[in-house]
Amino acid sequence: MSPDTHVVVLAAGQGTRMKSVWPKVLHQLSGRCLIDYVLQTADSLAPETITVVVGHRGDQIRKHLGARRNLEVVVQEPQLGTAHALQQSEPVLRGRSGTLVLLSGDVPLLRPETLLRLTETHRRAKAAATVVTATVDRPYGYGRIVRTGGRIVRIVEERDASPAERQIREINSGIYAFDLEPLFDALRGVASQNAQGEYYLTDLVGIYRRRKLPVETIMVAHPDEIRGINSRTELAEVSRIVRQNKNEELMAAGVTLVDPATTYIDPDVEIGADTVIHPGVVIQGQTRIGGACEIQAHARIVDSTIGAHVSVNSFCLIVGASVADGAAIGPFAHLRPESAVGEKAHVGNFVELKKTTLGAGSKANHHAYLGDATIGANVNIGAGTIVCNYDGQTKHRTSIEDDAFIGSDTQLIAPVTVGRGAYVGTGTTVRESVPPGALAVSAGKQRNIEGWVARKRGTDVKTKTGKTATVKT
């Protein structure tokens, strides 16, 4: 923890251009809310305090943040501009000294290295304020940095800028470092005489200059780093940047992406070298994938752990599950949360696992539902097998021990146990546990009832005597 560093995140804006009932900072970007990116970057400074200023639907933001350590939430109501928003943090920071780093909750791409350079520059210069800037080709919508003799003298907002000032391509990022000592007194000097009738934080630069307090700037080399998100279009554009950065990182580490443009991988995903990812794959959350795997087209994997040398065939859905080394999944398989597939096990076409462990070397290759089951090693699950785990009120577990064989079209009425090495015949309904080494069957001897179809339909049939008779139902 750095005892002289404090972070304030502005997250009170409604984001009207998003056209959403949700606060802008809670919109998702590659699997995480915008504000989560900002807070993760803030954590790199190890600040003593973090304060989030909320306004529009602030209760939703507060709920999302939960009981996060060293974090305070304050409310800006009504929303009267950025200077007014920062003022709401004064009760939290009163009596403290050091550096306040101000971040925007809708700027997710800012790097920890930039924050470190910001604080180091600010302290080295003993500045009252340090502003992060960038030079862009199209500065529309951003505040412009006005300089005299190379020194920043003020920041002018787009709506208040003259035609000449609008030609300036150096923009304000909305990211600052402030010395806490003069900050809140200076904020009380900000007026609202502007196009929007709001209290602009950018006016602090002019106030500090008039008070002969030093103001510094640092410029980022890549403007995308300070891009704010104000619309669904901008959200999609930044999402593309995040995906591209992740894909380049993975490919540099030895992962093959057959078509990076159609591969969606979240930032926190880890993938081992020599794994091949085919087009249309989506890998999300905290997923970990080992080396030398092959993930075929249009599979989706979420918050799961995949071992090495695993094959995931097309159109599989794996959520909150684990798959051990050498296993094969799919195509069209569904692994639901708390399921585990053992080493070299097979889960095949249209097989669904729910809270089920499938042991090493076991196979469920066709059309099966296995729910709330513990299945041992080297077990064969025949096509059409169903574990009937729900009695209408309670879920029950089924146990199938090592080396058992479950014939096709079997129903296992939980709770039951199929013992080690036991066989269950095709079409059996298992209502009682099967002892080890036993054969379980529930169907009687087959009977053929001659003439049944004709009697059912009321059609002519030929009898054993060769005579023709009409049988009516």
N, C-alpha and C positions, 0 to 999 in steps of 0.2 A: 504494500500500500504506500502511495506517495502522499504524505500528509499535507503537502502544499499545492496539490492539484485537485481541482473540482470540475466536474462536467455538468453542463446543463444541456438538455435536449429539448428543442422546441417541437411539440407535437400537438398543438392546439388547433391547427387549421382544419377546416371542413373539407377542403379539396373539392370544390364545387364542380370542377371539370371532370372529375372521376365519375360523376353521375351515380353515386352510390350511397346507400344508407350506412355503410361502414366508414369509420375513420380512415383517412388516406393511409396512415402509417401502418394499418393492419392488413393492407392488401399484400398478397403473396407474391414473392419474387423467387422463383426456383426453390420453392418449398419452405421458405421462411418469410415472416412478415418483414416489411421494410425496416421497422424500428429495431428488429433483432440484429440486422446487419450493423446498424449504427451503434447499438449498445455493445456488440462484440468488438467493434473497433475502439470504442471508448474504454473498454476493459484493458486494452493494451497499454494504457497509461497508468494502470493500477491506481486510479484516483481514490481519494479519501471519501468523496461523496459523488453520487450521481443523482441529479434532479431532473425529472421529466415533467414538462409543463403541458397539461392537457386542457382541452376545452370541449370541442364538438364530440359528443358521445364519449366523454372521458371515462365513464364507468366501464366501457368495453375495453379501453386501453389499460385501465387499472387492473381489470380482471386478467387480461392477457399477461401483464407483467408479474402478477402474483406477488409472492413474498420474496422478491429478489433482494439479495443482501446489498447493503449500502445504497439502496435506492429509495428516494422520496418522490412522491407524486404531488404536484401542486396544480391548482385549477386557475385558468385564466377565463374570467367571465365578467363582462363580455370580452370578445376578442377585438382589441383596439390597436393591433399592430405588434411588431416584433420587439420594440423597446418596452412596451407595456407587458408583453409576455415574459421577458427576462426579469422585469421588476417583481414578478410573482415568486421568484426564487429567493428574494431577499430574506424572508423569515428563516429559511433553511441555512443561509450562508452568513447571516448576521454574526459579527464577531470573529469571523474566520479571515485568514490572510492567505496570500499565495496567488496562484494562477487559476482563472476560470476559463475553461475551454467550452465554447458554445458550438453546438452541433445542431443540424436540422434532421428531424426524424424521417424525412423523405429523400435523403441523399445517401444511398446505400453502398456506393462503390469507393468511398474514401478509404485510403489505405492506412494502416497503423504507422508506416514509415513517414507519411505526410504529417500525421499528428505529432510524432516525435520531433520532426524538423520544425514544426510550428512552435512547440513549447520551448525548444532549445533556442531558436531565433529570438523568441519573445523575451526569454530570461537574459540571454546574452546582451541584448540591446537595452534591457531595463525599460521596456516600452510600457505605456499605459494600455495600448491595444496593438494587436498584430492581425492583419487581415490576409486570408488566403484568397488569391486571385488566379485567373487563367486568361489566356488570350485565345479567342475563338473566332471562326470565320463569320458565324451568324450570331451576333450578341443579342438578338431580339428577346425582350422579356426580362433581361438581367439588368441589375444596377451597374453603372459604368464607373470605372476608377478614373478620377480626374487628378492629374499630376501637374506640378509646377517644379521645373528644375529637377525632374526625375523623382520628386518626393510626392507621396499621396497627400492631397489637401482636402479632398472630400469624395463622397460616393453619391452619385445622383441616380435616382430610380428612373426606370424607363419612362413612366408617365410624366415625370417632371423634367426630363432632359430636353435641352434645346436640340435643334437639328444638327448642330456641330457636335454636341456631346453624344448624340446617337451614333455617330460615325466611329466612336472609340470602340475598339475591339477587346480591351482588357476589362473583364467583368468581375463583379463581386460574387464570391461563392456562398456567402452567408455563414461562413465558418470563421471563427475568431478565437484569439486568446486575449484575455483581459487581466490586468492587474486588479485584484479585488478592492484594494484600498480606495481608489477614487471612483469606482464604477457606479455604485447606486446613487451617489450624490449627483454624478453627471447625468444619469438617466432621468432624474427629476427635472433636468433642464431641457429635455427633448420636447419640442412643440409638435402640433399636428397640422401645421399650415402647409398642406400638400394636396395633391390631386385626390387622394383617397381619404383625407381627413383622419389619418392614422399616425401613431407615434412610431416613426421609423428608427430602428436601431442604427442605421447607416448615418444618421445625424451625429452620432457620437464622434465620428472622425473630425468633423468641423468643430465640435465643442472642445475636443482635446487640443486641436491646433490652436484655437483661440486662447486656451489656458496654458499654452506652451508645453504641453505634455507630448512625449514622443509617440508617434504611430509608425509602425513598420508593416511591411507586406512580405509574403512569400508567394511565389508563383509555382503552380503545379505544371509539369511538362505535358501531362495527358488530361485534357479537359473533361474526358468522360468520367474521371474520378470525382468530379464535383457536380455531376448532373443531378438535378432534382427531378422528381417524378410528379407531374401535375395532371396527367391524363392517362387513359388506357393505352393510347398510342405510345407514349413515353415509357410506360411500364413494359410494353412488349419490346421496345427498342433496347431498354436496359437489360431485360431478360435475355435477349439475344447476346449481348455483350458478356453477361455472366456465363452463359452456356459455352460461348466460344472460348473464354478464358479457361474454363474447366476442361474442355476438350483438348486444348493445346497443352495444358499441364499433364493430362493423362497420356497423350501421345508421346510427349517428351520423356515420360517415365516408362515407355515400352508397351503401352496398350494400343491395340489396333482398333480404330473406329472406321468401319467400312465406308460410312457416309456421315461425317460429323454434322452436316447440316440438318439431318433428321434424327440425331441422337440427343436425347435430353437427359443430362446427368446433373444432379444437384451438387452444390459446392462441397458438402461434407462427405460425399461418397468416396470410398477408397477402393481401388481396383489394382490387382497385382499384374506384373509384367507378363506379356505373351498371351493375355486374354484378348479374345476377339469379340467385338460388339458389332452386331449387324444393324442394318437400317431400321428405324422406327422403334428402337428400344428406349424405354423410360426407366431410369434408375433414380430412386428418390430417398430422401431422409438420411438416416445414419447407416445406410447399407455398406457392407464390407464384402468384397469379392476377391477370392484368391487368384493365384496365377494360373495361366494356361487353361482358362475356362473358355467356353464358347457360348455366347448368349445370342440365340437366333432372333430373327426379325420379329418385331412387335411384341416382345415380352415386356412385362412391367414388374419391377422388383422394388419393394418399399420396406425400409427399416428391417432388413434381413441380413443374415450372414451366410455367405456362400463359400464353401471350401475351394481347394485347388482341383483342377482337372474335372470340373463339373460341366455337364452339358445341359443347358436350358433351351429347349426347343421352342418353336414359334408359338405365340399367342398364349403364353403362360402368365398367370398372375400369382405372385409370391409376396405376401404381406406379413411382416412380423414373424417370419419363420427362419429356420436354420437348415442348411443342406451341407452334409459332410463331403469329404474328398471323394472324387470319382463317381458321384451319383449322377443319375440322368433323370431329367424332369421333362414331361410333356411329350408331344405338343398338347395344347389345350388343357393343361393341368392347373389346379387351383390349390395353393397352399395357404391356408388361413392362419391367423395369429396363434402362436404357441405350438406350432407344429414343427417336428424335427425329422429330417430324413437322414438315415444312417449312411455310413460309408458304402459306396458301390451299390446302393439301393436304387430301384427304378420306380418312378411314378409316371404312369403313362397317360394315354389319351382319355380325356374327360374323367379324370380321377380327382376327387376333392378330399383334402385332409383338413380337419378342424380339431385343434388341441390334441393332435395325434402324433405319437412317435412310431416311426417305421424303422425297424432295426437294420443293421448292416446286412447287405446282400439280399434283403427282402424285395419282393416285386408285387406291385399292384399296377398292372399294365393296361387295363381297359375298364372304363365305365364303372367306377365304384365310388361310394361315399363312406369315408372312414372318419367318424366323429367321436371324440372323447375316448380314444383307444390307445392302448400300449401294445405295440406289435413287436415281437422279438426279432432275432436274426434268422435269415434264410427262410422266411415265411413266404408262401405263394398265396396271393389273394386273387381268386378267379374273377372273371368279368361279371359285372352285374351284382357284386357283393355290396350289401348295405349293412352298416352298423346302425341299428335302431336305438339311438341313445336317449331319446326323449319320450317320456311317458305321458306327456300333456301337462305335467307340473314340474318335474325334476329331470335334470340331465344325469345319466348314469354312465359309468365307465365299463369298457370291455377290455379284457386282456387276452392276447393271443401269444402263446409262448413260442420259443425257438423251434424251428424246423416243422412247424405246423403247415398243413395244406388245406386251404379253404376253397371248395369247389365253386364253380360259377353259379350265379343266381342264388346266393345264400343270404339269408337274413339272420343277423345275430341280435337277439333281443336283450339289450343290456339291463342289468349287469350280469355278464357271464364271463367264464374263463374257458379258453380252449387250451388244453394242456400241451406240453412239449411233444412234438412229433405226432400229434393227433391229426386225423383226416376228417373233414366235413364233406359229405357227399353233395353232389350237384343238386340244387333246388331245395336244400334243407333249410328249415326254420329252426334255429338253435334257441331254445327257451331255457335250457339247463346247461350247466357247465359240462364240458367234455373232458374226461380223464386223459392223462398223458398216454399216447400210443393207441387211443381208441378210435373207432370209426363212428361218426354220428350221421344218421340218416333219419329223415322224418316222413318221406314219401312212402306210400304202400306199393304193393306189386301192381304193375301196369295191367289194366283191363281194356280190351277192345270190344265195344258194344256195336255189333253189326246192325246196319239199317237205321242207326240213330239220326243221321242227317236227313234221310228221306222222311222219316216220321216228323221231324222238326219242321220241315218245309212243306209237308203235305203233297209230295210229288209221287209219281209212279216209281215203283221199285220192283226188281226182279227177285223173287223168293228163291229158296234153295230147291224147290220142286220145279223151277223154270217157269212158273206161272207169273203173269204180271198182275199186280193189284195196285189200286189207288188207295193211299193212306192219307186220310185227312186229319188235321189237328183240330 
